[in-house]
Amino acid sequence: MRRDTFLKSMAALAAAGALPMTAQAAANLKMMIPANPGGGWDATGRALGKALLESKVADNVTFENKGGAAGALGLAQFVNAAKGDPNAIMIMGAVMIGGIITGKPPVNLSQATPIARITSEYNVFVLPANSPFKTMADVVAQLKKDPGSVKWGGGSRGSTEHIAAAQIARAVGVDPGKINYVAFRGGGEATAAILGGNVTVGGSGYSEFAEYINAGKMKGIAVTSGKRLKGVSVPTLKEQGIDVEIGNWRGVYGAPGITAAQRKALTDMVLAALKTKSWAESLAKNDWTPAVMTGPAFDSFVDDEFASLRATMVKAGMI
């Protein structure tokens, strides 16, 4: 084969994503983070970006934050602007699925391309440091007395902390439809509201509040795991007689309309990043649990999550 013909063939294969990573030039990736800075999706995206660079599958990673509507605003922008782009990725997870179910946005997750589930995390409920309440039992007592007086602060409607709050109400005999839930566009806004005493109780992924709990600026009163988290003194809801357990997973999607080869190339990039030292450090720092899943298994998982969360939300009186 002539050298120029060979080079053209190699270039065509690389463009299609059909060459192994070692034979391709490292990518310039564009990452949509469908939340404001300071929350779990933002931390996940930045950590993954760092790992992608460390693994040398990417030469550059640029980030765009677009918060609101449980990620639906960012999803809409991603779906409309990134169609067919093999270098575009988006952070997503259980919160986005919950938001789509409750908000019914004009775009749907099925329009984008599943790449991988990467982590799972449990939520923690906290009180402001100056709260007159001390325990979840105090919160529940007030909830039973006057549901609307307990202001729950957390992520967008349909987030795992929103679902958990509704489930707590239902578990203790309170109409979930009467809970007073205040949705924030990002973790930073929710944190500021809790620190300022503007909500009664706040909820988010444990990693987002850990530093404030450790510093005594927030008081952890319950986690949503089935068993106590390793190295964490905060009791579970189940330990306190409230039969609620719910996790929060996060993943990565690619743009609409990419080819199977391009999807595989992105999947290989993400998997390479998850093997790096910096990613291992991020898992440990943020108390994230590895939960890697790709391919058809991830496709089925997302479909099952839609069905499961919808059933849970109906049962909890949210929809």
C-alpha positions as CSV (number, residue, x, y, z in Angstrom):
1,M,0.0,0.0,0.0
2,R,1.3,3.5,-0.9
3,R,2.3,5.6,2.1
4,D,-0.2,8.4,1.3
5,T,-3.0,5.8,0.9
6,F,-2.1,4.2,4.2
7,L,-2.0,7.6,6.0
8,K,-5.4,8.5,4.6
9,S,-6.8,5.1,5.8
10,M,-5.4,5.6,9.2
11,A,-6.9,9.1,9.4
12,A,-10.3,7.9,8.4
13,L,-10.2,5.1,11.0
14,A,-9.1,7.6,13.7
15,A,-11.9,10.0,12.8
16,A,-14.4,7.2,13.1
17,G,-13.0,6.3,16.5
18,A,-12.0,2.8,15.3
19,L,-8.4,2.9,16.3
20,P,-7.1,2.0,19.7
21,M,-6.4,4.9,22.0
22,T,-2.6,4.6,21.6
23,A,-3.0,5.1,17.8
24,Q,-5.3,8.2,18.1
25,A,-4.4,11.7,18.9
26,A,-5.7,12.6,22.4
27,A,-9.0,14.4,22.4
28,N,-10.1,17.9,23.2
29,L,-13.2,17.2,25.3
30,K,-16.1,19.5,26.1
31,M,-17.9,18.6,29.3
32,M,-21.4,19.8,30.1
33,I,-22.0,20.0,33.9
34,P,-25.8,20.6,34.2
35,A,-25.6,22.3,37.6
36,N,-24.1,25.4,39.1
37,P,-20.6,25.3,40.6
38,G,-20.2,23.8,44.1
39,G,-22.3,20.7,44.0
40,G,-21.9,17.0,43.5
41,W,-22.1,17.0,39.7
42,D,-19.6,19.9,39.5
43,A,-17.1,18.0,41.8
44,T,-17.6,14.8,39.8
45,G,-17.1,16.5,36.5
46,R,-14.0,18.4,37.6
47,A,-12.5,15.3,39.1
48,L,-13.2,13.2,36.0
49,G,-11.7,16.0,33.8
50,K,-8.5,15.9,35.8
51,A,-8.4,12.1,35.5
52,L,-8.9,12.3,31.7
53,L,-5.9,14.5,31.4
54,E,-3.8,12.4,33.7
55,S,-4.6,9.3,31.7
56,K,-3.5,11.1,28.6
57,V,-6.6,10.2,26.6
58,A,-7.4,13.9,26.5
59,D,-5.1,16.9,25.7
60,N,-7.7,19.4,27.0
61,V,-11.0,19.4,28.9
62,T,-13.2,22.4,28.9
63,F,-16.2,22.8,31.3
64,E,-19.5,24.5,31.0
65,N,-21.9,24.8,34.0
66,K,-25.6,25.2,33.2
67,G,-27.7,24.7,36.3
68,G,-31.5,24.5,36.8
69,A,-34.4,22.1,36.7
70,A,-32.5,19.1,38.0
71,G,-30.1,19.2,35.1
72,A,-32.8,19.6,32.4
73,L,-31.6,23.0,31.3
74,G,-28.1,21.7,30.8
75,L,-29.4,18.5,29.1
76,A,-31.5,20.7,26.7
77,Q,-28.4,22.7,25.8
78,F,-26.3,19.6,25.4
79,V,-28.8,17.8,23.2
80,N,-29.4,20.9,21.0
81,A,-25.8,22.1,20.6
82,A,-23.6,18.9,20.7
83,K,-25.5,16.7,18.2
84,G,-23.0,14.3,16.5
85,D,-20.0,15.7,18.4
86,P,-17.7,12.8,19.4
87,N,-15.8,15.0,21.9
88,A,-18.8,16.2,23.9
89,I,-19.7,14.6,27.2
90,M,-22.2,15.4,30.0
91,I,-22.3,14.5,33.7
92,M,-25.7,13.2,34.8
93,G,-27.2,10.8,37.3
94,A,-30.2,9.9,39.5
95,V,-31.1,13.5,40.1
96,M,-31.6,14.2,36.4
97,I,-33.9,11.2,36.1
98,G,-36.0,12.4,39.0
99,G,-36.1,15.9,37.6
100,I,-37.3,14.6,34.2
101,I,-40.1,12.6,35.8
102,T,-41.3,15.5,37.9
103,G,-40.6,18.4,35.4
104,K,-41.5,16.7,32.1
105,P,-39.0,18.9,30.1
106,P,-39.3,19.1,26.3
107,V,-36.0,17.1,26.0
108,N,-35.3,13.6,27.2
109,L,-32.3,11.7,28.3
110,S,-33.0,9.1,25.6
111,Q,-31.9,11.8,23.0
112,A,-28.3,11.6,24.3
113,T,-25.9,8.6,24.3
114,P,-25.2,6.5,27.5
115,I,-21.5,6.1,28.2
116,A,-21.0,4.9,31.8
117,R,-22.2,5.0,35.4
118,I,-19.2,5.8,37.5
119,T,-20.0,6.4,41.2
120,S,-22.7,6.1,43.8
121,E,-23.1,8.1,47.0
122,Y,-25.6,8.4,49.9
123,N,-27.1,11.6,51.1
124,V,-26.9,13.1,54.6
125,F,-29.5,15.4,56.3
126,V,-28.0,18.2,58.4
127,L,-29.2,21.0,60.7
128,P,-27.7,24.5,60.8
129,A,-25.3,24.9,63.7
130,N,-27.7,27.3,65.5
131,S,-30.8,25.1,65.0
132,P,-33.1,24.7,68.0
133,F,-33.4,21.0,66.9
134,K,-30.7,18.5,67.8
135,T,-31.8,15.2,66.2
136,M,-33.9,13.8,63.4
137,A,-36.4,12.8,66.1
138,D,-36.8,16.6,66.8
139,V,-37.4,17.3,63.1
140,V,-39.9,14.5,62.9
141,A,-41.8,15.7,66.0
142,Q,-42.1,19.2,64.4
143,L,-43.1,17.7,61.1
144,K,-45.9,15.8,62.7
145,K,-47.0,18.9,64.5
146,D,-46.9,21.3,61.5
147,P,-45.5,19.9,58.2
148,G,-45.2,23.2,56.5
149,S,-43.1,24.7,59.3
150,V,-40.2,22.3,58.5
151,K,-38.4,23.8,55.5
152,W,-36.3,21.1,53.7
153,G,-33.5,22.5,51.6
154,G,-31.7,20.6,48.8
155,G,-31.2,20.1,45.1
156,S,-33.8,20.5,42.4
157,R,-37.3,19.0,42.5
158,G,-37.0,15.2,42.0
159,S,-33.5,15.1,43.5
160,T,-32.7,12.1,45.8
161,E,-32.8,14.4,48.9
162,H,-36.3,15.6,47.8
163,I,-37.5,12.0,47.3
164,A,-35.9,11.0,50.7
165,A,-37.7,13.9,52.4
166,A,-41.0,12.8,51.0
167,Q,-40.3,9.2,52.0
168,I,-39.4,10.3,55.5
169,A,-42.7,12.1,55.8
170,R,-44.6,9.1,54.5
171,A,-42.7,6.7,56.9
172,V,-43.7,8.8,59.9
173,G,-47.3,9.2,59.0
174,V,-47.3,12.7,57.4
175,D,-48.8,13.4,54.0
176,P,-45.8,13.8,51.7
177,G,-47.7,16.3,49.7
178,K,-47.5,18.7,52.6
179,I,-43.8,18.9,53.0
180,N,-42.2,22.3,52.5
181,Y,-39.3,21.6,50.1
182,V,-37.1,24.4,48.8
183,A,-35.1,23.5,45.7
184,F,-31.8,25.1,44.9
185,R,-30.1,25.3,41.6
186,G,-26.7,24.0,42.9
187,G,-24.9,22.7,45.9
188,G,-23.3,26.0,46.6
189,E,-26.7,27.8,47.0
190,A,-28.0,25.0,49.2
191,T,-24.9,25.1,51.4
192,A,-25.2,28.9,51.8
193,A,-28.9,28.6,52.8
194,I,-28.1,25.9,55.5
195,L,-25.1,27.8,56.9
196,G,-27.3,31.0,57.0
197,G,-30.1,29.2,58.9
198,N,-32.5,29.8,56.1
199,V,-33.8,26.2,56.0
200,T,-34.8,23.9,58.8
201,V,-32.9,20.9,57.5
202,G,-30.7,20.4,54.5
203,G,-29.9,17.4,52.4
204,S,-27.2,16.5,49.9
205,G,-24.4,14.0,49.1
206,Y,-22.3,13.3,52.2
207,S,-19.2,14.6,50.5
208,E,-20.7,18.0,49.9
209,F,-21.4,18.6,53.6
210,A,-18.5,16.6,55.2
211,E,-16.2,19.5,55.8
212,Y,-19.0,21.6,57.4
213,I,-20.0,18.7,59.6
214,N,-16.4,18.1,60.7
215,A,-15.9,21.8,61.4
216,G,-19.1,22.0,63.5
217,K,-20.8,24.4,61.1
218,M,-23.6,21.8,60.4
219,K,-24.9,18.9,62.5
220,G,-25.4,15.6,60.6
221,I,-28.6,13.9,61.8
222,A,-29.1,11.1,59.4
223,V,-27.7,9.3,56.3
224,T,-29.8,7.5,53.7
225,S,-27.6,4.4,53.5
226,G,-28.7,1.0,54.8
227,K,-25.7,0.7,57.0
228,R,-23.5,3.4,58.6
229,L,-20.9,4.9,56.2
230,K,-17.4,3.9,56.9
231,G,-15.7,6.3,59.2
232,V,-18.9,8.4,59.6
233,S,-20.6,8.8,63.0
234,V,-23.9,10.1,61.6
235,P,-26.6,7.4,62.2
236,T,-28.8,6.0,59.4
237,L,-32.5,6.7,59.1
238,K,-33.1,3.0,59.6
239,E,-31.2,3.1,62.9
240,Q,-33.6,5.8,64.0
241,G,-36.7,3.8,63.2
242,I,-37.4,5.4,59.8
243,D,-37.5,2.8,57.0
244,V,-35.9,4.9,54.2
245,E,-32.9,4.0,52.1
246,I,-31.9,5.7,48.9
247,G,-28.7,6.2,47.0
248,N,-27.5,8.8,44.5
249,W,-25.5,7.5,41.4
250,R,-23.7,9.6,38.8
251,G,-22.7,8.9,35.3
252,V,-21.5,10.2,31.9
253,Y,-23.4,10.6,28.6
254,G,-22.2,11.4,25.1
255,A,-23.8,13.6,22.5
256,P,-26.9,12.6,20.4
257,G,-26.2,11.0,17.1
258,I,-22.6,9.7,17.6
259,T,-21.6,6.4,16.0
260,A,-21.1,3.1,17.9
261,A,-17.4,3.4,17.3
262,Q,-17.4,6.9,18.7
263,R,-19.4,5.7,21.7
264,K,-16.9,3.0,22.4
265,A,-14.0,5.5,22.1
266,L,-15.6,7.7,24.7
267,T,-16.3,4.7,26.9
268,D,-12.6,3.6,26.7
269,M,-11.5,7.2,27.6
270,V,-13.7,7.2,30.7
271,L,-12.6,3.8,31.8
272,A,-9.0,4.8,31.4
273,A,-9.6,7.9,33.5
274,L,-11.2,5.8,36.3
275,K,-7.9,3.9,36.6
276,T,-5.8,6.9,37.4
277,K,-4.3,7.9,40.7
278,S,-6.1,11.2,40.8
279,W,-9.5,9.5,40.4
280,A,-8.7,7.1,43.2
281,E,-7.8,10.2,45.4
282,S,-11.1,11.8,44.4
283,L,-13.1,8.7,45.4
284,A,-11.4,8.7,48.8
285,K,-11.6,12.4,49.4
286,N,-15.4,12.6,48.5
287,D,-16.5,9.3,50.0
288,W,-17.7,8.2,46.5
289,T,-18.3,4.5,46.0
290,P,-17.1,3.1,42.6
291,A,-20.1,1.9,40.6
292,V,-18.8,1.4,37.1
293,M,-21.2,0.1,34.5
294,T,-21.1,0.5,30.7
295,G,-22.6,-0.7,27.5
296,P,-26.0,-2.5,27.3
297,A,-26.0,-3.1,31.1
298,F,-25.9,0.7,31.7
299,D,-28.6,1.2,29.1
300,S,-30.9,-1.2,30.9
301,F,-30.0,0.2,34.3
302,V,-31.1,3.7,33.3
303,D,-34.4,2.4,31.9
304,D,-34.9,0.5,35.2
305,E,-34.1,3.6,37.2
306,F,-36.8,5.6,35.4
307,A,-39.4,2.9,36.2
308,S,-38.2,2.5,39.8
309,L,-38.0,6.2,40.6
310,R,-41.3,6.9,39.1
311,A,-42.9,4.2,41.2
312,T,-41.2,5.5,44.3
313,M,-42.3,9.1,43.6
314,V,-45.9,8.1,43.0
315,K,-45.8,6.1,46.3
316,A,-44.3,9.1,48.1
317,G,-47.0,11.4,46.8
318,M,-44.7,13.5,44.7
319,I,-46.4,13.0,41.4
